[in-house]
């Protein structure tokens, strides 16, 4: 039995013997590591697993707490309303079909599996994705496409890479996707944020930053932003691109939920660019299998060689089997059928969300509901005490995340709440949102 599995079982045993009770704080990571004679990293891994099972929840700078008794969780997981996860709904994922594609890939790519792969990616998948990308108005040559082990690897390489403009600072939206903030911090890369709200960004401020700062690239999530949920208009995208071209700034466009958009007129920034200034990033983990760890990045010709060299010496190549399975999955039309189901489902969820939130008093909670996607965001009149709201809602089975993690300044007082409906049905959406609304109503 693995060490982290032993730790999980130890905590579950404490719960079963009622040594830990709902809302009670768990022993610290260091205490558990000392008691069970293992590393703190192993303890953290075990706690993350328990968090995914909704047995515990975390409060930043405080620790881990018990949600409810393990036995009840296992018998009735439906009692948890998880507004924190960004994983796709397991009921919407065609596991059997993908397993069949993986079995086929074992036969088709048997020879490839016995040797090292190509750093750029499986040639057949690159051809397939080059064709598929055209559906998103992303027209490129196969030589511009690189397969990576998830979008995080692509972002990590881009952050470390020297760009032709010779600049060294990364500009990000504030708030933004949490892992990019942590990655830039870890790699000690100079980072600047530009404020983003329900109304977008200040283009005058963007121009000022492009003009005065040595911006290597601007990382943006233009469609169904994480955590705000909103999207730039095509006019805003054109303005952003025009400024980037004027001041020799690259744009890294993270289009992670492009497959959920039903508005064909909503085009990526990449499609508007004729100067090789935009890097397009697409992941498959949010709409297929998170464990698949496959993403595609479309690069300007002048960056391909250095990107591939960096990738080759960091991981040699991306695993061949999942690439082969994805190639077959797309070619057989399963991806397209699954995409249509996801589009209908999340559009309906957001429509229902809008209906529920229309009854909220904007003086208590101002809500931004996009037409589809995973996220909506709420603003309260006062700053939110996350050390209070997270455990309070968790006692009622409602799990939310600390939105401060999406900001560069972690100690900043904010009034923004992020809600993810990637794994919540209509009943959970209503029950959970009403509990959140009641919380803020009572806090007035």
Secondary structure, DSSP 4 states (H G I P E B T S, - for coil): --HHHHHHHHHHHHHHTTSS-TTPBPPPHHHHHHHHTS-HHHHHHHHHHHHHTTSEEEETTTEEEE-S-HHHHHH-GGG-EE-S--SPPGGGS-HHHHHHHHHHHHHHTHHHHTS---TT--HHHHHHHHHHHGGGT----GGGEEEESSHHHHHHHHHHSPPTT---EEEEEES--HHHHHHHHHTT--EEEEEEETTEE-HHHHHHHHHHS-EEEEEE--SS-TTT-----HHHHHHHHHHHHHTT-EEEEE-TTGGG---TT---GGGG-SSS-EEEEEESTTTS-GGG--EEEE--HHHHHHHHHHHHHHHSS--HHHHHHHHHHHHTTHHHHHHHHHHHHHHHHHHHHHHHHTTS-TTTEEEEE-SSSSEEEEEESS---HHHHHHHHHTTTEE---GGGGSS-TT----EEEEE-TT--HHHHHHHHHHHHHHHHHT-
